[in-house]
C-alpha cells in the first residue's frame, strides 16, 4: 500500500503540460518585450532619425522658393516616412543580423511560438516605436511649408502601415543575408532608396525610375500622406494605397517568418 501511495503521490504532483500560446498571444508577448527593449536601447537612434528628417525638411524649404503644394507635400510626406525607414530597414536589419550571427535565434526557436509570431511581434513593435518621431516630423514640416493641418491625422495610419511594411523588409534582410555587416549595408542602401524615391515628387522622375518607385512599399503611404497634406484626399484612393502597402507588409512578413524558421533549423542542425 505504501508503494502504491508513493507512486500515486508522484503521479499526482507531476506538473501539467503547458499549452502553447495562441498566435495572437505570442505576437502580443513578443511585441511587449521588443517594444520595451526598443525604447531603452534605440531611443537615441530614433532621435537621430527624427533630427535627420527635420534637417531634410529645413534644407529643402530653403531650396524650394515657390509654394507648390505637390512639391511641398511630397517633401513632408517623404521625410515623415523616412523616420520609419530608418528604424525599420536600418535598425531592424542590424538587429536580426546580429541575432543570427550570435546564435541568439535559438532562444526564440526554443519557445513554444512560431517564427511568424516572432517576426510579426518584432516588426510591429518597431513600427509603433517610430510613430511619435514621425508625427513630430509631419507636424513641423506641415507648419514649415504652410500646408493645411486638416487631414494631418492621416499621418498615423500611413506611418503605421509604412513602419510595418518597412520593418518586415528589414527583418527579411537581416535574417536572409549571411553576415550582419552585409545586412547592415543592404539595410542602409534600402533606406537611401526610400529617401531619394520618396522625398522627390513623382512628376520629377524620369519614366524609367517611376517603375522603381512604384515597386517600393514606402511609395504608397508617402503618396497617401502627401494627398492628405494637400487638403483634398480621396477616401478610396487613401484606402487603396494603404491596402497595397499592407499587402507588401504581409508578403514580407511571411517571407521573413520562413527565413527565420530556416535559420533556426540550420543552427540546430
Secondary structure, 3 states (H helix, E strand, C coil): CHHHHHHHHHHHCCCCCCCCCCHHHHHHHHHHHHHHHHHHHCHHHHHHHHHHHHHHHHHHHHHCCCCCHHHHHHHHHHHHHHHHHHHHHHHHHHHHHHHHHCCCHHHHHHCCCCHHHHHHHHHHHHHHHCHHHHHHHHHHHHHHCCCCCCCCCHHHHHHHHHHHHHHHHHHHHHHHCCCHHHHHHHHHHHHHHHHHHHHCCHHHCCHHHHHHHHCCCHHHHHHHHHHHHCCCCCHHHHHHHHHHHHHHHHHHHHHHHHHHHHHHHHHHC
